[in-house]
Amino acid sequence: MIKAVIFDFDGLILDTETAWFDAYKEVLRDQFQFDLPLEEFVKYVGSDETQLYFYLQKELGSQLNIEGIRNEAAKLHTRYIKNAKARDGVSDYLKDAKEAGLKIALATSSNTAWATTHLTNLNLLSYFDFFVTKDMVEKVKPAPDLFLKALEKLGVEPHEAVVFEDSLNGLVAAQEINIPTVIVPNPVTASLAFENYHLKLNSMADLSLQEILSSLNK
């Protein structure tokens, strides 16, 4: 019986990932005439940016000013998501989970301030019982630390929860500890080779939360 739901944030609740790709792509094109391939960028979605920076240094030179690129991309990113809304169906899932008496946690590779600020702006913060962010664990996704901490806070076993994810790194982390996972990719992650998930949706508007819970509780 499912007792809790665990949501990723970036790319799942708010599509910050497409905005990051567009921002980095624009900065790298303008400053270095470098075309950032989507197939490279998407490898780092759902985790942290360290490996992306290693890739850029390999392609553009070890003396690359990563901090400068990050700052310029961040300025563009802020502009791109300024008026962004939650993805389709997100608020319905959160509302339905709360009304069903399920515990709700956020498990994100981003930091606490980032997630809570955006959730506040989206008027979704109050739905969450617990937050687990990169500030609270040793390793982010694809390591399972975030989900292990979420299960601990929720007080449930892996089979009593369901994870909602948009990235392959997130799916791998959930699979590591056998939590059923529903994949809802965004435009950046749609082409990834997801495997061994419970369900894959184009958006949360495709199925109601109750339909998903019914399929898991059979």
Secondary structure, DSSP 8 states (H G I E B T S, - for coil): ---EEEE--BTTTB-HHHHHHHHHHHHHHHHH-----HHHHGGGTTS-SHHHHHHHHHHH-TT--HHHHHHHHHHHHHHHHTT----TTHHHHHHHHHHTT-EEEEE-SS-HHHHHHHHHHTT-GGG-SEEE-GGGSS--TTSSHHHHHHHHHHT--GGGEEEEESSHHHHHHHHHTT--EEE---TTTTTS---S-SEE-SSTTSS-HHHHHHHHH-
